[in-house]
């Protein structure tokens, strides 16, 4: 229609929440909480990586680290690999 390459522009579709009334507040609250949960999960993962690193540097095994943190041996291994 515009005779330009289709990869030369972006289209962003954003819903109009103004007609939703009080449902808009619920939707926005759900979005905010979801973002907060995402950030909290990232912070928890960083803290777990640090804890695993510290536990392992003190001579404990992967199995010990899992028992101390309440995680599987596989999850401890994943956290160790993501540090390297």
Kinemage of the C-alpha trace (Angstrom):
@kinemage 1
@onewidth
@group {chain A} dominant
@subgroup {mainchain}
@vectorlist {calphas} color= white
{ca unk a 1} P 0.000 0.000 0.000
{ca unk a 2} L 2.808 2.433 0.881
{ca unk a 3} L 5.263 0.684 -1.427
{ca unk a 4} L 7.932 0.386 1.281
{ca unk a 5} L 9.614 -2.799 2.490
{ca unk a 6} L 7.530 -4.482 5.169
{ca unk a 7} L 10.542 -4.695 7.498
{ca unk a 8} L 11.123 -0.912 7.357
{ca unk a 9} L 8.536 -0.103 10.027
{ca unk a 10} L 7.018 -1.506 13.217
{ca unk a 11} L 3.390 -1.803 14.210
{ca unk a 12} L 2.453 -1.603 17.870
{ca unk a 13} L -1.060 -2.596 18.888
{ca unk a 14} L -2.138 -1.317 22.287
{ca unk a 15} L -5.573 -2.033 23.739
{ca unk a 16} L -7.764 0.905 24.709
{ca unk a 17} L -8.613 0.272 28.345
{ca unk a 18} L -10.596 3.479 28.869
{ca unk a 19} L -13.934 1.815 28.101
{ca unk a 20} L -13.391 -0.962 30.663
{ca unk a 21} L -14.118 1.136 33.750
{ca unk a 22} L -13.202 -0.573 37.020
{ca unk a 23} L -11.933 -3.606 35.104
{ca unk a 24} L -9.100 -1.363 33.916
{ca unk a 25} L -7.897 -0.997 37.516
{ca unk a 26} L -7.903 -4.770 38.010
{ca unk a 27} L -6.016 -5.327 34.752
{ca unk a 28} L -3.403 -2.687 35.583
{ca unk a 29} L -2.988 -4.119 39.090
{ca unk a 30} L -2.511 -7.618 37.665
{ca unk a 31} L 0.119 -6.308 35.235
{ca unk a 32} L 1.976 -4.453 38.008
{ca unk a 33} L 1.954 -7.490 40.272
{ca unk a 34} L 3.150 -9.720 37.467
{ca unk a 35} L 6.073 -7.358 36.806
{ca unk a 36} L 6.853 -7.235 40.539
{ca unk a 37} L 6.842 -11.039 40.645
{ca unk a 38} L 9.200 -11.181 37.652
{ca unk a 39} L 11.637 -8.812 39.371
{ca unk a 40} L 11.367 -10.727 42.672
{ca unk a 41} L 12.083 -13.992 40.830
{ca unk a 42} L 15.194 -12.493 39.223
{ca unk a 43} L 16.414 -11.253 42.597
{ca unk a 44} L 15.736 -14.630 44.222
{ca unk a 45} L 17.674 -16.401 41.470
{ca unk a 46} L 20.629 -14.039 41.916
{ca unk a 47} L 20.598 -14.656 45.660
{ca unk a 48} L 20.406 -18.414 45.117
{ca unk a 49} L 23.396 -18.270 42.736
{ca unk a 50} L 25.382 -16.379 45.344
{ca unk a 51} L 24.359 -18.813 48.093
{ca unk a 52} L 25.252 -21.840 45.960
{ca unk a 53} L 28.604 -20.312 45.082
{ca unk a 54} L 29.361 -19.559 48.723
{ca unk a 55} L 28.208 -22.979 49.962
{ca unk a 56} L 30.275 -24.774 47.329
{ca unk a 57} L 33.352 -22.588 47.977
{ca unk a 58} L 33.248 -23.752 51.607
{ca unk a 59} L 33.637 -27.356 50.535
{ca unk a 60} L 30.057 -28.570 50.587
{ca unk a 61} L 28.857 -30.886 47.841
{ca unk a 62} L 26.155 -30.158 45.293
{ca unk a 63} L 23.892 -32.525 47.219
{ca unk a 64} L 24.651 -30.634 50.454
{ca unk a 65} L 23.832 -27.319 48.779
{ca unk a 66} L 20.536 -28.743 47.557
{ca unk a 67} L 19.621 -29.968 51.027
{ca unk a 68} L 20.541 -26.644 52.626
{ca unk a 69} L 18.550 -24.603 50.111
{ca unk a 70} L 15.662 -27.028 49.615
{ca unk a 71} L 16.473 -27.472 45.916
{ca unk a 72} L 17.153 -30.464 43.710
{ca unk a 73} L 20.694 -31.420 42.781
{ca unk a 74} L 19.757 -30.628 39.167
{ca unk a 75} L 18.672 -27.077 40.093
{ca unk a 76} L 21.896 -26.523 42.035
{ca unk a 77} L 23.857 -27.649 38.966
{ca unk a 78} L 21.872 -25.233 36.769
{ca unk a 79} L 22.604 -22.369 39.138
{ca unk a 80} L 26.315 -23.281 39.185
{ca unk a 81} L 26.468 -23.378 35.376
{ca unk a 82} L 24.763 -20.008 35.029
{ca unk a 83} L 27.486 -18.365 37.128
{ca unk a 84} L 30.333 -19.590 34.914
